[in-house]
Amino acid sequence: MPQEEQPRSFLGRWYRWIWADRSEIEKKRINSMLVLFLYTGAFVYFVIYLSILNSVNRNNTGRTVKNWFGGDPPELVQLKKERQQQIDDSYKLLRKPVSGGR
């Protein structure tokens, strides 16, 4: 009775131990679980990523359009300053006053 040839490399033994000796039903179950774990991990990562982006960029009003010859036109610079001042004032009104004037 001839015995099957055993793989000699570490990766070959590892593959046979992990995957090759499993039944087809178990292989399908493991594959579906892998996909579920990948999608769940991606969903959680992007939810956390977007929440961090929202908290970091809360006060940024966006970039204004630059002209070809340098910085922003003076009207846009003034508008951006006014908008930033409005945002800062609205956050000051929302915060609870504390002792010490902080």
C-alpha positions as CSV (number, residue, x, y, z in Angstrom):
1,M,0.0,0.0,0.0
2,P,1.8,3.1,-1.2
3,Q,1.7,6.1,1.2
4,E,1.0,9.6,-0.1
5,E,4.1,11.7,-0.5
6,Q,4.3,14.3,2.3
7,P,5.2,17.8,1.4
8,R,8.7,18.7,2.5
9,S,8.5,22.5,2.8
10,F,7.0,24.2,5.8
11,L,4.4,26.1,3.6
12,G,3.4,22.8,2.0
13,R,2.8,21.1,5.4
14,W,1.1,24.2,6.7
15,Y,-1.3,24.3,3.7
16,R,-2.1,20.6,4.0
17,W,-2.7,20.9,7.7
18,I,-4.9,24.1,7.4
19,W,-6.8,23.6,4.2
20,A,-6.2,20.5,2.1
21,D,-7.6,17.9,4.5
22,R,-10.9,19.7,5.1
23,S,-14.2,18.6,3.5
24,E,-15.9,20.7,0.8
25,I,-18.7,21.7,3.1
26,E,-16.2,23.0,5.7
27,K,-14.2,24.8,3.0
28,K,-17.4,26.7,1.9
29,R,-18.2,27.6,5.4
30,I,-14.7,28.9,6.1
31,N,-14.8,30.9,2.8
32,S,-18.1,32.6,3.7
33,M,-16.8,33.4,7.2
34,L,-13.7,35.0,5.7
35,V,-15.8,37.3,3.5
36,L,-18.0,38.2,6.4
37,F,-15.0,39.1,8.6
38,L,-13.4,41.2,5.8
39,Y,-16.6,43.1,5.1
40,T,-17.2,43.7,8.8
41,G,-13.6,44.9,9.3
42,A,-13.9,47.3,6.4
43,F,-17.2,48.7,7.6
44,V,-15.9,49.3,11.2
45,Y,-12.7,50.8,9.8
46,F,-14.5,53.3,7.6
47,V,-17.0,54.2,10.3
48,I,-14.2,55.0,12.7
49,Y,-12.2,56.7,9.9
50,L,-15.1,59.0,9.0
51,S,-15.8,59.8,12.6
52,I,-12.2,60.9,13.1
53,L,-12.3,62.9,9.9
54,N,-15.5,64.7,11.0
55,S,-14.0,65.6,14.4
56,V,-10.7,66.7,13.0
57,N,-12.1,68.8,10.1
58,R,-15.0,70.3,12.0
59,N,-13.8,73.9,11.7
60,N,-12.4,73.7,8.2
61,T,-14.5,75.6,5.7
62,G,-12.9,74.1,2.7
63,R,-10.4,75.4,0.2
64,T,-11.3,78.4,-1.9
65,V,-10.6,78.5,-5.6
66,K,-7.1,79.8,-6.3
67,N,-6.4,81.9,-9.3
68,W,-3.5,81.3,-11.7
69,F,-1.3,84.1,-10.6
70,G,-0.9,83.5,-6.9
71,G,-3.1,83.4,-3.8
72,D,-6.8,84.1,-3.4
73,P,-8.4,87.3,-4.5
74,P,-8.9,89.7,-1.6
75,E,-12.7,89.2,-1.7
76,L,-12.4,85.5,-1.2
77,V,-9.8,86.0,1.6
78,Q,-12.2,88.4,3.4
79,L,-15.2,86.0,2.9
80,K,-13.2,83.1,4.3
81,K,-12.2,85.1,7.4
82,E,-15.8,86.1,8.0
83,R,-17.0,82.6,7.6
84,Q,-14.3,81.3,10.0
85,Q,-15.3,84.0,12.5
86,Q,-18.9,83.0,12.3
87,I,-18.1,79.3,12.9
88,D,-15.8,80.2,15.9
89,D,-18.6,82.5,17.3
90,S,-21.2,79.8,17.0
91,Y,-19.0,77.3,18.9
92,K,-18.3,79.8,21.6
93,L,-22.1,80.3,22.2
94,L,-22.6,76.5,22.4
95,R,-19.9,75.9,25.0
96,K,-20.7,76.1,28.7
97,P,-19.0,78.9,30.5
98,V,-16.6,77.8,33.2
99,S,-14.9,79.5,36.1
100,G,-11.6,81.1,35.3
101,G,-12.7,82.4,31.9
102,R,-11.3,79.4,30.0
